[in-house]
Amino acid sequence: MKPLLSIWIMLLCGIAGRSFAQTKTSTDTVVKPPVQLKTVHIVQYNFFKDSLAFREEYAKSLTFRRLKWYEVYGGLSVNINNLYRVTQFKKNKKKITFKHMLLNKEQEMFVSRVYTPSLVNKVTHLDGDSLQLFMQHYQPDYAFIKNASDYDLYLAIKKEYEAFMKTRDSIPVQP
């Protein structure tokens, strides 16, 4: 009886499939209206506004200064709150480390604003993976970028590009 049931199911499926295929005509296709996408506003990156916002956001951490031992005394008395702050060695060390980390981040943002792939491409005509590899291994430091003129920066990139071309095959690729 099971084989008979499976035969009936196959026949019914075949008939239903044929009837569905026959009823579909070209008039059934309906043209849907185009999808309307939301508009995107592109804002030009402004380092100075971002730097000011960064400074405002982390103002308390960037202005942190560990109290000195002599600041605990106020005339003939001892300020207990200042004494407590001075003796929090681990907390003070973490705050100072965080302050240095924020300053380094700001310097990295400044360097990345000046030392861009379009600038390096304009000077060296590199593109793709070789451009990324060059920029990873030959990135100038903050002090140089801050004090260098455009001409000095171009010369430094050209000089580093010549060294890169000599040792390009021996540089390991980092993911």
N, C-alpha and C positions, 0 to 999 in steps of 0.2 A: 504494500500500500504506500510505502514511503516513496518508491520510485515514481508512482503514479502522481503523487502530490507534487513532486519536484518538476515533473513534466508540465503539469497544469500551471505552476508558477512561472516557468520559463515561457510558456505560450502567452500568458497574460502580460508578462513584462514585454515581450516582443510586440504584441498588439498595441499596448499602451505607448511604447516607444515609437512605432510607426505612425500611430494616429497623432501623436504630438509633433512629429517631424512633418507630417502632411499639413497640419493646421497652421504651422508657422509660415507666414508669407512675408513678402517684402514690405507690406503696408504696416507690419507690426513694429518696425523700427521707428523709434521716436528720437528726434534730435533734441538733446538736452541743451539748455542754455549754458553758456560758458561760466566757469567758476570764477567768482570775483575774489581776488586775493586782497588781503589787507595791505595798505601802503606802509612802506618802511622808510623811516627818516634816518639818513646817514649823517652823523655829526662828526665833523673833523676833529681829530685828536689834538688836544692842546696840552702840552706838557706843563706849562706854567699853571693853568687852572687845576690840573690833576695834582700837581705838586702842592699847591695851596690847600686843596681838599685833603690830601694825604697828611699835611702838617696839622690841619684843623682836627682831623679825626684822631690822630695820635699825639695831640699836643701835650697831654699829661705825661706820656711815656717819653717823648722826645726832650722834655724839659726837666726830666728827673735828675736830681743831684743828691748824692749821698751826703748826709749831714756830717760835719766834722765834730770831733770830740769837744773842742772848745765852745761849740755852739750849744752844748747842753747846759752850760752854766749861764745864769742870768743874774749877774751881780753876786750876791751871797747865796742865792738859792739854786736849786737844780730843777730844770724842767723835766718832769718824768716822761712826758710824751716824746720829747726829743731824745731822751736817754733810751727809751724803748726802740725808737726808729734807728738809732745808731747801732744798737746791739743786734739788730736783725740782719746778720751777715749773709745768710743764704738768700733771703728775700731781696736784699739790696744788690747782691751779685746777679740774681736773675733779672732784675729791673735794668741794671747796667748792660747786661748781655742783650736784652731785648731792645734797648735803645740803640746799641751798635748795629744790631740786625736791621732795624728800621732805617738807620742812616745808610747802611750798605744797600738796602733795597732801593732807596731813593737815588743813590748813585748809579745803580744798575739801570734804573728807568731812564736816567739822563743819558747814559752811554747808548742804550738801545734807541733813544730818540735821534741821536746824531749818527751813529754807526748803523745805518740801515742797509738792507739787501739791495735796494735801488741804487744807493751810493756806491756800494762795492761793485755792483754790476756795471755801473757807468765807468768806473775806473779800470776794472779788470776784465770785463766782458765774460765773467763766469756766470753760470746759471745752473739751476737744479741742485743735485747732490754735491757737486764740487763747490758751489757757492756756499751751501750750508756747512760743509766741512771746513772751508777756508774761514768762515766767520766764527766757527766754534774754536778753532785753534789759534787764530790770530786776531783776537779782540783786544783793542787798546784799553788801557786802564783809565779810570776817571780823571786823574790828575792831568794826563796828557790831553784828553778830550776837552777838559775845561780850559786849558791854557793854549791850545793849538788853534791856529787859524785854519781856514779851509784848505789853503795851499799845503800847510804842514800835514794835515790829515791825508790829503791826496798822496803826498810823497811817502808817508808812512805806509799807506795801503799798497802803493806800487812796490816799495821795498819788501814788504812782507809777501806780496804776490810772487816776486821773483824767488824768494826763499821757498815758498809753497810749491812752485813749479819744479824746483830741484828735488824736493823731498815728498812729493805728492803720493807716490806709490808706497812709501814706508809709513805713512800716517794711518793708525788704526781707525776704523770707522766705528763711531759710538752710536748706539740706538737712541 
